[in-house]
Amino acid sequence: MDTAPILLVDDDPALLHALPRMLSLRMSGVEVQTAESAQVALTMIEQQEYDAIVSDIKMSGMDGLGLLAKVQEHHPETPVVLITGHGDHELAIQALRGGAYDYLLKPIDRDDFIAALSRALHTRQLRRQVDVQQRALERHALSLEQQVDHLTHELVVSNAANNALLRLVTHQLAPLLLSLRGITQSFKVQLQRANGIEKVRQDLGKVERDLRRMEGLHQDLQETSLIQTKRLSLHYTSSNLAELCRSVVDEYLASTGVAPTFEAGDDHLQAEVDPGHISQALLNLLSNADKYSPEGTPITVTLQRSSGEAIISVHDQGPEIATEQLPGIWEQFYRVPGIEVQRGSSAGLGLGLYIARAIVEQHRGRLEVQSQAGNGSTFSMVLPLAAGRALGADQNQ
């Protein structure tokens, strides 16, 4: 475990002698250094980074408030605890307004001193962790942006619908990247405020949600590129479809909080499929059902056998899709006119059903849809039970 360096600043030799001894007896993992004036402390701070600084306010020459101002200017991430005489409440208030982490009154209570210093060290540790997370998120965001740019270029070259794609990518990704950048840039500002750590935790949650959305968009672009360039690789294996469906339903619940119902007509139904891609297709159907289902209405996944085929269906209670609109729902970037997203995020490129159909058709299956007013829509993946064996082996197209 690393030792936490602490700087004690006071022009009282007796206090400088007593406090380090008391800390060595009551705290482990700390290294205490002392300075007999603010000027000496500033020299030491230039040469070494400290996890916490404890300083008396009333000192000859530069006082503790002046030292605090210098630390705030050059090392705002370092927590400063100031010591003031009993009854000097105005000085204590002035110290807090100047950015002090905490203050202590003389005569110093040992328990209060240890508690305040422990909190300051914990805050410094959290700030370091947040700083590391911020840099990692910024690198991840830049990497995703570069990958999206590369995949977008691939699709523009190979896709006749390049203009529509560019508009959609710009519309969907730009707000996410702006949000991500804005939040990460505000981290350092938030950390200097009294409730900074909690605010950063909340912002990190927003960043994680934006990153998941960006990763979903990135995956859709990548899969579309592979489909269009006929490089989507399927690796068939004998799979228990009931277990596969349950795993996907559990994954969807964990990532969204939405709990679809699963009903299996055959718990031991085996099929030769690529489990990863069939899971992706099912997740796309679940996401589509979730977006267009009114709040509180059920989503049901069913698995049944019909002759030599397995049928995995997703049923929702969303609005009816008009018959004349049904052929278009499988196309890239298509959104049914007049039907709005009911819940969740509307972010997306309109590629989910296109990708799901391509995956199912590459399994020599088909994707069907039925939609009725008042009864929602049912999307069904119809898969031959021996697709992999019929085709011979892993397929690379």
Summary of the structure (lengths in Angstrom):
residues: 397
radius of gyration: 30.5
end to end distance: 52.3
largest distance: 93.4
contacts: 1250
relative contact order: 0.08
helix: 54%
strand: 18%
